[in-house]
Amino acid sequence: WDLVYVERFRTFGQAMSREWHLKRDRKLRKMLAGG
């Protein structure tokens, strides 16, 4: 695995919410991966 993107959050709940959204945003994931 390679780390391609990092965000920091104040709470675990905020981080988990963002992860949920990132996992469902195919367009953003593709952009972050360089494609």
Biopython code that builds the backbone (N, CA, C, O; Angstrom):
import numpy as np
from Bio.PDB.StructureBuilder import StructureBuilder

atoms = [
    (1, "TRP", "N", (0.839, -1.189, 0.000)),
    (1, "TRP", "CA", (0.000, 0.000, 0.000)),
    (1, "TRP", "C", (0.877, 1.242, 0.000)),
    (1, "TRP", "O", (1.943, 1.268, 0.615)),
    (2, "ASP", "N", (0.414, 2.269, -0.698)),
    (2, "ASP", "CA", (1.078, 3.565, -0.675)),
    (2, "ASP", "C", (0.101, 4.603, -0.157)),
    (2, "ASP", "O", (-1.065, 4.621, -0.550)),
    (3, "LEU", "N", (0.575, 5.459, 0.718)),
    (3, "LEU", "CA", (-0.246, 6.541, 1.245)),
    (3, "LEU", "C", (-0.305, 7.646, 0.197)),
    (3, "LEU", "O", (0.732, 8.168, -0.213)),
    (4, "VAL", "N", (-1.509, 8.007, -0.240)),
    (4, "VAL", "CA", (-1.645, 9.016, -1.293)),
    (4, "VAL", "C", (-2.349, 10.276, -0.823)),
    (4, "VAL", "O", (-2.387, 11.267, -1.552)),
    (5, "TYR", "N", (-2.914, 10.257, 0.391)),
    (5, "TYR", "CA", (-3.703, 11.398, 0.841)),
    (5, "TYR", "C", (-3.821, 11.379, 2.353)),
    (5, "TYR", "O", (-4.022, 10.318, 2.944)),
    (6, "VAL", "N", (-3.700, 12.538, 2.987)),
    (6, "VAL", "CA", (-3.781, 12.621, 4.449)),
    (6, "VAL", "C", (-4.661, 13.794, 4.847)),
    (6, "VAL", "O", (-4.559, 14.880, 4.276)),
    (7, "GLU", "N", (-5.515, 13.572, 5.816)),
    (7, "GLU", "CA", (-6.308, 14.635, 6.436)),
    (7, "GLU", "C", (-6.251, 14.404, 7.938)),
    (7, "GLU", "O", (-6.110, 13.266, 8.386)),
    (8, "ARG", "N", (-6.357, 15.468, 8.714)),
    (8, "ARG", "CA", (-6.369, 15.345, 10.174)),
    (8, "ARG", "C", (-7.689, 15.893, 10.709)),
    (8, "ARG", "O", (-8.214, 16.889, 10.213)),
    (9, "PHE", "N", (-8.210, 15.219, 11.730)),
    (9, "PHE", "CA", (-9.476, 15.609, 12.339)),
    (9, "PHE", "C", (-9.326, 15.652, 13.845)),
    (9, "PHE", "O", (-8.474, 14.971, 14.415)),
    (10, "ARG", "N", (-10.158, 16.456, 14.486)),
    (10, "ARG", "CA", (-10.098, 16.588, 15.944)),
    (10, "ARG", "C", (-10.699, 15.378, 16.649)),
    (10, "ARG", "O", (-10.264, 15.024, 17.745)),
    (11, "THR", "N", (-11.689, 14.741, 16.037)),
    (11, "THR", "CA", (-12.341, 13.617, 16.702)),
    (11, "THR", "C", (-12.342, 12.382, 15.811)),
    (11, "THR", "O", (-12.264, 12.468, 14.586)),
    (12, "PHE", "N", (-12.430, 11.245, 16.461)),
    (12, "PHE", "CA", (-12.517, 9.976, 15.755)),
    (12, "PHE", "C", (-13.775, 9.941, 14.887)),
    (12, "PHE", "O", (-13.740, 9.446, 13.761)),
    (13, "GLY", "N", (-14.874, 10.460, 15.406)),
    (13, "GLY", "CA", (-16.133, 10.465, 14.665)),
    (13, "GLY", "C", (-16.044, 11.253, 13.374)),
    (13, "GLY", "O", (-16.574, 10.830, 12.346)),
    (14, "GLN", "N", (-15.375, 12.397, 13.419)),
    (14, "GLN", "CA", (-15.196, 13.198, 12.208)),
    (14, "GLN", "C", (-14.355, 12.436, 11.188)),
    (14, "GLN", "O", (-14.658, 12.445, 9.995)),
    (15, "ALA", "N", (-13.309, 11.784, 11.656)),
    (15, "ALA", "CA", (-12.437, 11.022, 10.767)),
    (15, "ALA", "C", (-13.188, 9.864, 10.121)),
    (15, "ALA", "O", (-13.036, 9.617, 8.925)),
    (16, "MET", "N", (-13.989, 9.160, 10.895)),
    (16, "MET", "CA", (-14.738, 8.030, 10.351)),
    (16, "MET", "C", (-15.785, 8.499, 9.344)),
    (16, "MET", "O", (-16.022, 7.833, 8.336)),
    (17, "SER", "N", (-16.405, 9.635, 9.612)),
    (17, "SER", "CA", (-17.385, 10.187, 8.684)),
    (17, "SER", "C", (-16.716, 10.542, 7.354)),
    (17, "SER", "O", (-17.253, 10.253, 6.285)),
    (18, "ARG", "N", (-15.548, 11.165, 7.430)),
    (18, "ARG", "CA", (-14.824, 11.540, 6.214)),
    (18, "ARG", "C", (-14.388, 10.298, 5.456)),
    (18, "ARG", "O", (-14.471, 10.264, 4.228)),
    (19, "GLU", "N", (-13.924, 9.277, 6.167)),
    (19, "GLU", "CA", (-13.524, 8.029, 5.513)),
    (19, "GLU", "C", (-14.702, 7.425, 4.765)),
    (19, "GLU", "O", (-14.543, 6.949, 3.641)),
    (20, "TRP", "N", (-15.873, 7.438, 5.370)),
    (20, "TRP", "CA", (-17.078, 6.898, 4.738)),
    (20, "TRP", "C", (-17.335, 7.621, 3.418)),
    (20, "TRP", "O", (-17.628, 6.991, 2.402)),
    (21, "HIS", "N", (-17.223, 8.948, 3.444)),
    (21, "HIS", "CA", (-17.466, 9.724, 2.229)),
    (21, "HIS", "C", (-16.380, 9.484, 1.177)),
    (21, "HIS", "O", (-16.684, 9.362, -0.009)),
    (22, "LEU", "N", (-15.127, 9.417, 1.603)),
    (22, "LEU", "CA", (-14.043, 9.175, 0.656)),
    (22, "LEU", "C", (-14.190, 7.829, -0.043)),
    (22, "LEU", "O", (-13.938, 7.717, -1.242)),
    (23, "LYS", "N", (-14.593, 6.820, 0.700)),
    (23, "LYS", "CA", (-14.725, 5.488, 0.123)),
    (23, "LYS", "C", (-15.833, 5.427, -0.915)),
    (23, "LYS", "O", (-15.837, 4.532, -1.761)),
    (24, "ARG", "N", (-16.768, 6.359, -0.866)),
    (24, "ARG", "CA", (-17.887, 6.357, -1.803)),
    (24, "ARG", "C", (-17.740, 7.384, -2.922)),
    (24, "ARG", "O", (-18.590, 7.456, -3.810)),
    (25, "ASP", "N", (-16.662, 8.186, -2.888)),
    (25, "ASP", "CA", (-16.445, 9.224, -3.892)),
    (25, "ASP", "C", (-15.407, 8.737, -4.909)),
    (25, "ASP", "O", (-14.220, 9.039, -4.790)),
    (26, "ARG", "N", (-15.869, 7.982, -5.905)),
    (26, "ARG", "CA", (-14.954, 7.395, -6.879)),
    (26, "ARG", "C", (-14.192, 8.447, -7.670)),
    (26, "ARG", "O", (-13.016, 8.259, -7.982)),
    (27, "LYS", "N", (-14.850, 9.549, -7.994)),
    (27, "LYS", "CA", (-14.201, 10.602, -8.777)),
    (27, "LYS", "C", (-13.014, 11.189, -8.005)),
    (27, "LYS", "O", (-11.938, 11.382, -8.571)),
    (28, "LEU", "N", (-13.209, 11.472, -6.721)),
    (28, "LEU", "CA", (-12.132, 12.019, -5.896)),
    (28, "LEU", "C", (-11.007, 11.002, -5.733)),
    (28, "LEU", "O", (-9.834, 11.359, -5.831)),
    (29, "ARG", "N", (-11.351, 9.743, -5.485)),
    (29, "ARG", "CA", (-10.320, 8.712, -5.323)),
    (29, "ARG", "C", (-9.486, 8.576, -6.585)),
    (29, "ARG", "O", (-8.268, 8.413, -6.511)),
    (30, "LYS", "N", (-10.130, 8.641, -7.737)),
    (30, "LYS", "CA", (-9.406, 8.534, -9.003)),
    (30, "LYS", "C", (-8.461, 9.719, -9.173)),
    (30, "LYS", "O", (-7.322, 9.551, -9.607)),
    (31, "MET", "N", (-8.935, 10.924, -8.830)),
    (31, "MET", "CA", (-8.112, 12.119, -8.938)),
    (31, "MET", "C", (-6.902, 12.024, -7.997)),
    (31, "MET", "O", (-5.782, 12.350, -8.391)),
    (32, "LEU", "N", (-7.129, 11.578, -6.758)),
    (32, "LEU", "CA", (-6.046, 11.467, -5.789)),
    (32, "LEU", "C", (-5.009, 10.431, -6.213)),
    (32, "LEU", "O", (-3.827, 10.568, -5.899)),
    (33, "ALA", "N", (-5.444, 9.411, -6.915)),
    (33, "ALA", "CA", (-4.545, 8.354, -7.367)),
    (33, "ALA", "C", (-3.754, 8.777, -8.605)),
    (33, "ALA", "O", (-2.877, 8.047, -9.067)),
    (34, "GLY", "N", (-4.065, 9.951, -9.136)),
    (34, "GLY", "CA", (-3.318, 10.455, -10.284)),
    (34, "GLY", "C", (-3.933, 10.112, -11.616)),
    (34, "GLY", "O", (-3.284, 10.225, -12.656)),
    (35, "GLY", "N", (-5.189, 9.690, -11.591)),
    (35, "GLY", "CA", (-5.798, 9.291, -12.859)),
    (35, "GLY", "C", (-6.871, 10.129, -13.215)),
    (35, "GLY", "O", (-7.492, 9.927, -14.259)),
]
sb = StructureBuilder()
sb.init_structure("model")
sb.init_model(0)
sb.init_chain("A")
sb.init_seg("    ")
for serial, (resi, resn, name, xyz) in enumerate(atoms, 1):
    if name == "N":
        sb.init_residue(resn, " ", resi, " ")
    sb.init_atom(name, np.array(xyz, "f"), 0.0, 1.0, " ", f" {name:<3s}", serial, name[0])
structure = sb.get_structure()
